[in-house]
């Protein structure tokens, strides 16, 4: 096998390995995904394409719904929707949910098999001055 043949075989093999090669040049927007639970590790969760809802707390006291996305399939996807926030009064089990506009920003897409998965999520709920950001591992990997 000559040097150019070896390079061609190596490049083809590289394309089959997650995280190798150009980050997103050949991945269409329809193959971008995010874990529906942006708080914890992406374990046992099937990532979704442009989800209309996301869990944004470990205990279910904060989630977003009715999300519409702009820029999906690019380095930054921005979602606008409604956050449902539990006031946890007197405790979270007996609390009351209230709705607030939320902006969610997804960044840092990483190759996962033949897809791209957004691995960083941030949200902002200005009406109650609530902001947070999370990094998530790729599905099936230990953070």
Helices and strands as residue ranges (DSSP letters): H 3-16, G 29-31, E 32-33, E 54-55, E 62-70, E 77-86, G 92-94, E 97-112, E 115-125, G 126-128, E 130-135
